[in-house]
Amino acid sequence: MKRCCIFDMDGTVLNTLPSITYFMDRTLTRFGLPAIGEENCRRFVGNGARILVERVFDYLGLDKGDSARFDAIYRDYKEGYDADPLYLTEPYPGILPLLTSLRDADIAVGIVSNKPHTAVLPLARHFFGDLVGEVQGAADGLPLKPDPAVVRTVMHRLGSAERSTAYIGDSEVDIATGRALGAGRTIGVLWGFREREKLAGADLLVSRAEEIYPAALSLPL
């Protein structure tokens, strides 16, 4: 049995907000709609691309029942983002040293995201390479977080069990995921897309990446 850390991606290991905002605003302007900006995108992300677009429709007062318009905007955004997910994206400070320390301590690392797998995989490969053992994004037939099923599958692939796993994220969705998983430790990061109060229920809140390492090292085997 191994100790294991499973991370959310957006707002946790990678700052993708500038990129998401760029592609969403580009899509909206193409359709003659106003850009929504980074602070609105910050509030709307976390539950996958389709729900992001639903929240944009709600914010702009658009009819989500107009399936032709909705699908066209969703498709344009997703195709644009998936074609260049590295654009304007970078790891948060301390993440690469943290992942290196976890690997050196034989603590398995995975990433599970509600972002489409077609974007998650190239991002993980480009920024983290072999520092991350398992990566899974959203795909047809897989439930999104806070359902813990995909996290549990990744955890088992990494050779770990719930009590030996830390689940780490930046949002209320992530805290609910860790709780539903029964993770040995659910950790909320304070540098991400949500305010501190949205992380209520976490076992631990951290403001620097290096604080995750001792918490992972203390997980029971």
C-alpha positions as a Python dict, from the first residue, in 0.01 Angstrom:
ca = {
    (1, 'M'): (0, 0, 0),
    (2, 'K'): (130, 345, -95),
    (3, 'R'): (60, 690, 34),
    (4, 'C'): (-105, 894, -237),
    (5, 'C'): (-186, 1255, -324),
    (6, 'I'): (-457, 1324, -581),
    (7, 'F'): (-483, 1683, -700),
    (8, 'D'): (-744, 1883, -879),
    (9, 'M'): (-592, 2066, -1177),
    (10, 'D'): (-743, 2413, -1236),
    (11, 'G'): (-674, 2646, -945),
    (12, 'T'): (-472, 2382, -760),
    (13, 'V'): (-163, 2282, -957),
    (14, 'L'): (-211, 2504, -1264),
    (15, 'N'): (-331, 2860, -1299),
    (16, 'T'): (-554, 2811, -1603),
    (17, 'L'): (-785, 3106, -1535),
    (18, 'P'): (-622, 3349, -1783),
    (19, 'S'): (-646, 3084, -2054),
    (20, 'I'): (-1007, 2989, -1983),
    (21, 'T'): (-1102, 3356, -1976),
    (22, 'Y'): (-927, 3428, -2304),
    (23, 'F'): (-1098, 3147, -2494),
    (24, 'M'): (-1439, 3210, -2339),
    (25, 'D'): (-1428, 3582, -2413),
    (26, 'R'): (-1306, 3513, -2766),
    (27, 'T'): (-1600, 3281, -2826),
    (28, 'L'): (-1851, 3529, -2684),
    (29, 'T'): (-1727, 3815, -2899),
    (30, 'R'): (-1741, 3592, -3206),
    (31, 'F'): (-2111, 3547, -3135),
    (32, 'G'): (-2168, 3918, -3084),
    (33, 'L'): (-2190, 3887, -2705),
    (34, 'P'): (-2006, 4085, -2435),
    (35, 'A'): (-1691, 3944, -2280),
    (36, 'I'): (-1735, 3840, -1917),
    (37, 'G'): (-1379, 3885, -1786),
    (38, 'E'): (-1157, 3694, -1546),
    (39, 'E'): (-1342, 3754, -1219),
    (40, 'N'): (-1665, 3613, -1359),
    (41, 'C'): (-1481, 3316, -1506),
    (42, 'R'): (-1327, 3257, -1163),
    (43, 'R'): (-1675, 3219, -1016),
    (44, 'F'): (-1810, 3003, -1297),
    (45, 'V'): (-1540, 2734, -1335),
    (46, 'G'): (-1512, 2412, -1139),
    (47, 'N'): (-1784, 2181, -1268),
    (48, 'G'): (-1672, 2124, -1625),
    (49, 'A'): (-1696, 2309, -1955),
    (50, 'R'): (-2067, 2257, -2016),
    (51, 'I'): (-2167, 2397, -1678),
    (52, 'L'): (-1925, 2685, -1732),
    (53, 'V'): (-2119, 2775, -2047),
    (54, 'E'): (-2451, 2732, -1862),
    (55, 'R'): (-2335, 2980, -1599),
    (56, 'V'): (-2222, 3221, -1868),
    (57, 'F'): (-2570, 3198, -2027),
    (58, 'D'): (-2730, 3268, -1690),
    (59, 'Y'): (-2502, 3566, -1628),
    (60, 'L'): (-2573, 3715, -1969),
    (61, 'G'): (-2946, 3646, -1948),
    (62, 'L'): (-2942, 3409, -2245),
    (63, 'D'): (-3190, 3128, -2303),
    (64, 'K'): (-3027, 2794, -2220),
    (65, 'G'): (-3323, 2629, -2392),
    (66, 'D'): (-3195, 2761, -2725),
    (67, 'S'): (-3002, 2442, -2791),
    (68, 'A'): (-2866, 2548, -3129),
    (69, 'R'): (-2711, 2863, -2985),
    (70, 'F'): (-2592, 2691, -2668),
    (71, 'D'): (-2430, 2403, -2856),
    (72, 'A'): (-2260, 2639, -3102),
    (73, 'I'): (-2108, 2849, -2824),
    (74, 'Y'): (-2009, 2543, -2622),
    (75, 'R'): (-1848, 2381, -2925),
    (76, 'D'): (-1660, 2695, -3027),
    (77, 'Y'): (-1523, 2745, -2676),
    (78, 'K'): (-1425, 2382, -2628),
    (79, 'E'): (-1261, 2348, -2970),
    (80, 'G'): (-1066, 2669, -2920),
    (81, 'Y'): (-947, 2579, -2572),
    (82, 'D'): (-867, 2216, -2654),
    (83, 'A'): (-656, 2327, -2951),
    (84, 'D'): (-418, 2527, -2729),
    (85, 'P'): (-470, 2453, -2358),
    (86, 'L'): (-113, 2557, -2273),
    (87, 'Y'): (-181, 2918, -2371),
    (88, 'L'): (-141, 3161, -2076),
    (89, 'T'): (-117, 2867, -1831),
    (90, 'E'): (155, 2802, -1575),
    (91, 'P'): (206, 2601, -1254),
    (92, 'Y'): (150, 2776, -925),
    (93, 'P'): (462, 2863, -722),
    (94, 'G'): (608, 2565, -541),
    (95, 'I'): (410, 2298, -725),
    (96, 'L'): (698, 2149, -923),
    (97, 'P'): (927, 2122, -617),
    (98, 'L'): (636, 1971, -421),
    (99, 'L'): (571, 1704, -684),
    (100, 'T'): (941, 1625, -697),
    (101, 'S'): (952, 1584, -319),
    (102, 'L'): (647, 1357, -325),
    (103, 'R'): (805, 1138, -592),
    (104, 'D'): (1132, 1118, -400),
    (105, 'A'): (937, 1010, -89),
    (106, 'D'): (762, 735, -289),
    (107, 'I'): (424, 906, -249),
    (108, 'A'): (212, 839, -558),
    (109, 'V'): (59, 1138, -738),
    (110, 'G'): (-250, 1166, -954),
    (111, 'I'): (-460, 1443, -1109),
    (112, 'V'): (-838, 1427, -1150),
    (113, 'S'): (-1017, 1718, -1313),
    (114, 'N'): (-1363, 1811, -1437),
    (115, 'K'): (-1187, 1973, -1734),
    (116, 'P'): (-1217, 1764, -2053),
    (117, 'H'): (-957, 1488, -2069),
    (118, 'T'): (-850, 1615, -2412),
    (119, 'A'): (-712, 1924, -2237),
    (120, 'V'): (-607, 1768, -1906),
    (121, 'L'): (-371, 1511, -2057),
    (122, 'P'): (-153, 1748, -2263),
    (123, 'L'): (-137, 1996, -1977),
    (124, 'A'): (-23, 1730, -1731),
    (125, 'R'): (230, 1585, -1973),
    (126, 'H'): (375, 1922, -2065),
    (127, 'F'): (410, 2070, -1717),
    (128, 'F'): (463, 1763, -1498),
    (129, 'G'): (581, 1471, -1711),
    (130, 'D'): (657, 1162, -1503),
    (131, 'L'): (603, 1348, -1174),
    (132, 'V'): (235, 1249, -1203),
    (133, 'G'): (151, 881, -1228),
    (134, 'E'): (-218, 893, -1327),
    (135, 'V'): (-423, 1164, -1497),
    (136, 'Q'): (-796, 1170, -1567),
    (137, 'G'): (-1022, 1444, -1695),
    (138, 'A'): (-1387, 1451, -1790),
    (139, 'A'): (-1495, 1203, -2057),
    (140, 'D'): (-1819, 1050, -2180),
    (141, 'G'): (-1958, 798, -1935),
    (142, 'L'): (-1754, 920, -1638),
    (143, 'P'): (-1922, 1109, -1352),
    (144, 'L'): (-1788, 1451, -1263),
    (145, 'K'): (-1667, 1549, -919),
    (146, 'P'): (-1792, 1577, -646),
    (147, 'D'): (-1883, 1217, -731),
    (148, 'P'): (-1571, 1037, -603),
    (149, 'A'): (-1586, 742, -844),
    (150, 'V'): (-1312, 861, -1082),
    (151, 'V'): (-1089, 972, -795),
    (152, 'R'): (-1130, 629, -639),
    (153, 'T'): (-1036, 457, -965),
    (154, 'V'): (-722, 669, -998),
    (155, 'M'): (-638, 604, -634),
    (156, 'H'): (-658, 227, -689),
    (157, 'R'): (-444, 250, -1002),
    (158, 'L'): (-181, 426, -794),
    (159, 'G'): (-185, 142, -542),
    (160, 'S'): (-343, 331, -257),
    (161, 'A'): (-654, 324, -39),
    (162, 'E'): (-875, 593, 109),
    (163, 'R'): (-705, 624, 446),
    (164, 'S'): (-365, 660, 276),
    (165, 'T'): (-483, 924, 29),
    (166, 'A'): (-484, 1303, 47),
    (167, 'Y'): (-724, 1477, -190),
    (168, 'I'): (-620, 1835, -268),
    (169, 'G'): (-822, 2109, -436),
    (170, 'D'): (-921, 2474, -440),
    (171, 'S'): (-1303, 2470, -442),
    (172, 'E'): (-1615, 2357, -263),
    (173, 'V'): (-1646, 2085, -529),
    (174, 'D'): (-1307, 1951, -425),
    (175, 'I'): (-1383, 1955, -54),
    (176, 'A'): (-1706, 1765, -121),
    (177, 'T'): (-1511, 1519, -338),
    (178, 'G'): (-1255, 1445, -69),
    (179, 'R'): (-1529, 1398, 188),
    (180, 'A'): (-1730, 1169, -40),
    (181, 'L'): (-1416, 967, -110),
    (182, 'G'): (-1345, 924, 260),
    (183, 'A'): (-992, 1049, 201),
    (184, 'G'): (-746, 1024, 485),
    (185, 'R'): (-700, 1397, 448),
    (186, 'T'): (-889, 1656, 244),
    (187, 'I'): (-673, 1962, 182),
    (188, 'G'): (-793, 2300, 54),
    (189, 'V'): (-548, 2536, -114),
    (190, 'L'): (-589, 2911, -64),
    (191, 'W'): (-420, 3027, -386),
    (192, 'G'): (-691, 2899, -621),
    (193, 'F'): (-1020, 3015, -770),
    (194, 'R'): (-1238, 3025, -455),
    (195, 'E'): (-1248, 3220, -131),
    (196, 'R'): (-1151, 3066, 203),
    (197, 'E'): (-1511, 3027, 316),
    (198, 'K'): (-1584, 2799, 20),
    (199, 'L'): (-1330, 2551, 161),
    (200, 'A'): (-1514, 2490, 487),
    (201, 'G'): (-1498, 2125, 579),
    (202, 'A'): (-1140, 2068, 469),
    (203, 'D'): (-915, 1888, 715),
    (204, 'L'): (-636, 2130, 638),
    (205, 'L'): (-603, 2466, 458),
    (206, 'V'): (-265, 2558, 309),
    (207, 'S'): (-135, 2885, 169),
    (208, 'R'): (193, 2746, 29),
    (209, 'A'): (251, 2432, -176),
    (210, 'E'): (529, 2308, 52),
    (211, 'E'): (279, 2272, 338),
    (212, 'I'): (123, 1975, 158),
    (213, 'Y'): (437, 1761, 185),
    (214, 'P'): (437, 1697, 565),
    (215, 'A'): (62, 1636, 554),
    (216, 'A'): (114, 1371, 286),
    (217, 'L'): (405, 1217, 472),
    (218, 'S'): (188, 1175, 783),
    (219, 'L'): (-80, 970, 606),
    (220, 'P'): (-115, 618, 750),
    (221, 'L'): (-10, 318, 544),
}
